[in-house]
Amino acid sequence: MDTRSLVRMGMRRLDSMARETLYLKAGLDWTLPECVHCVVIERCNYKCQYCHFWRLDKYEEMSIAEWKAALLSLKEFLGTCSVKSSGGEPFLKKGFVDLLEFCR
């Protein structure tokens, strides 16, 4: 990682800390999430006892095009942020690798 990237990441963290402090001290909420968690699929090829996805009768999922539109909308609102993908098993979703490349 180059110095420029490290400085940019440090500046984002300082901005986030300043927003948190403003909220805690003055009650003004200008905080923004630093990470977005996306459940991209509700299907899974395992049957883990602690998980409920494999027990579902019906699945409701967004298409890859809908995910791309939603993530673009979030980027307009939040700026740069981390995206975590999960679900049942995200790699079962057709086009998931394309979505990862899109996020990159």
C-alpha positions in Angstrom: 0.0 0.0 0.0 1.4 3.4 -0.9 1.7 6.4 1.3 -1.1 8.3 -0.5 -3.6 5.5 0.3 -2.5 5.4 3.9 -2.9 9.2 4.3 -6.4 9.0 2.6 -7.5 6.2 5.0 -6.1 8.1 8.0 -8.0 11.3 6.9 -11.3 9.3 6.6 -10.8 7.9 10.1 -10.1 11.3 11.5 -13.2 12.7 9.8 -15.3 9.8 11.3 -13.8 10.4 14.8 -14.6 14.1 14.6 -18.3 13.3 13.6 -18.6 10.8 16.5 -17.2 13.4 18.9 -19.5 16.0 17.7 -22.4 13.6 18.2 -21.3 12.6 21.7 -20.5 16.1 22.9 -23.1 18.3 21.2 -25.8 15.8 20.2 -25.4 16.7 16.5 -25.6 13.5 14.5 -23.6 13.9 11.3 -22.2 10.4 11.6 -22.1 8.1 8.6 -21.6 4.3 8.4 -18.1 3.2 7.5 -19.3 -0.3 6.4 -22.3 -1.7 4.7 -23.3 -5.3 5.2 -25.1 -6.9 2.3 -27.0 -10.2 2.3 -26.8 -11.0 -1.4 -28.3 -14.4 -1.3 -30.5 -16.5 1.0 -29.6 -19.9 -0.4 -26.8 -22.1 0.9 -25.5 -25.6 0.1 -24.8 -26.4 3.8 -27.2 -27.2 6.6 -25.5 -25.6 9.7 -27.6 -26.1 12.8 -27.2 -22.5 13.9 -28.3 -21.0 10.6 -31.9 -20.5 9.3 -31.2 -19.9 5.5 -31.4 -23.6 4.5 -34.8 -23.9 6.3 -36.5 -21.2 4.2 -39.3 -22.3 1.8 -39.1 -19.2 -0.3 -36.2 -16.9 -1.2 -36.4 -13.2 -2.0 -33.2 -11.9 -3.6 -32.2 -8.8 -5.5 -30.6 -9.2 -8.9 -27.0 -8.2 -9.5 -28.2 -5.2 -11.5 -30.4 -4.1 -8.5 -27.4 -4.6 -6.1 -25.2 -2.4 -8.4 -27.8 0.3 -8.5 -28.2 0.2 -4.7 -24.5 0.3 -4.1 -24.1 3.3 -6.5 -26.8 5.1 -4.6 -25.1 4.3 -1.3 -21.8 5.6 -2.7 -23.5 8.9 -3.6 -24.7 9.3 -0.1 -21.8 7.9 1.9 -18.8 8.3 -0.3 -16.3 5.5 0.0 -17.1 2.8 2.5 -16.4 -0.9 3.1 -18.9 -3.5 1.8 -19.2 -6.9 3.4 -21.2 -9.6 1.6 -22.8 -12.6 3.1 -26.0 -14.5 3.0 -26.3 -18.1 2.8 -23.4 -18.7 0.5 -22.7 -15.6 -1.7 -20.7 -17.5 -4.3 -23.8 -19.5 -5.2 -25.3 -16.3 -6.7 -24.7 -16.0 -10.4 -22.7 -12.8 -11.1 -21.4 -12.4 -7.6 -17.8 -12.2 -8.8 -18.9 -9.4 -11.1 -20.5 -7.6 -8.1 -17.2 -7.9 -6.2 -15.3 -6.4 -9.2 -17.9 -3.7 -9.4 -17.3 -2.9 -5.7 -13.6 -2.7 -6.2 
